[in-house]
Each structure stands twice: as C-alpha cells, then as structure tokens.
Amino acid sequence: MAREEIAMMQDNIFLKIIERKIPARIVYEDDHCLAFHDINPQAPVHVLIIPKKVIPTHADITEADKELLGHLHWVAAQLARQLGLEKGYRLVLNCREQAGQSVPHLHLHLLGGRQMHWPPG
Ligand code: AMP
C-alpha cells in the first residue's frame, strides 16, 4: 500500500466511527453499512450513510461494489421514510476535491426537512 493511502486510512474519521473509537449518533447499522447524524447539519435532517468497506471516493468504486452501492440507496430510502421525509429529500455524494469531499470514505448525505434549492452551488 502506498504511503499516501496509509495516511488516508489513518485520517479516516468514519472508519473510527465504524470501529466505535469515536462517538456518533447512529441511526442505522447492518453488516454492510452504518448511518449517523452529520455533526454539522445542513438541514433539519442530515444523515450520512457509509459503507463499512473502505472505498475512499466514488471514483474508486469497482464492479464488485455495484450491489453495495444499491444497498446504500435502499437504506437511504428506508431512513427517509423513518425520518419523516415524505415531502422529499436530497441525496448528495461529493467526489474528491472539486466537489468538496472532506472525508476519504465514500458517503451519501441524506438531507431533508426544508425546501432545497437548485443549482446546489
Ligand atoms: P463531505 O464534505 O462530503 O466529505 O462530507 C463530510 C461530512 O462529514 C461533513 O458534512 C461533516 O460535517 C461530516 N462529519 C465530519 N466529521 C464527523 C463526525 N465525527 N461525525 C459526524 N459527521 C461528521
């Protein structure tokens, strides 16, 4: 493994949440993923859905991850229902620097509870 990759793994705060090394307000967990409230919410509901498998960015997904990605979306739909987002919600996935990705562990943002605007900026 390259030195940069090792550094990225060590900086991966979401891996620490999966391993319960740091706390989070967890709303869902199964064998493949974890969902918890964002620490800096951008909407009344702002939950992050992450795979337990470390995939640094969306650009790193492989064919073997297709089912896992579908699973994350299925969990997002279940959580949206449970969290009362019948009027609608937004899913955001930031990929790499220009999109503003700040944590090197693929994650879906589930945002809702207010009117969303477009373009997102
Ligand atoms: P992104 O900018 O798409 O990489 O999103 C990373 C998200 O992780 C941001 O919305 C942060 O507020 C959130 N975040 C960072 N650290 C934590 C943490 N310890 N617990 C919950 N959310 C976090």
Boltz pocket constraint, residues with backbone or C-beta under 6 A from the ligand:
constraints:
  - pocket:
      binder: B
      contacts: [[A, 13], [A, 23], [A, 24], [A, 37], [A, 38], [A, 39], [A, 40], [A, 41], [A, 48], [A, 93], [A, 94], [A, 99], [A, 100], [A, 101], [A, 102], [A, 103], [A, 107]]
      max_distance: 6.0
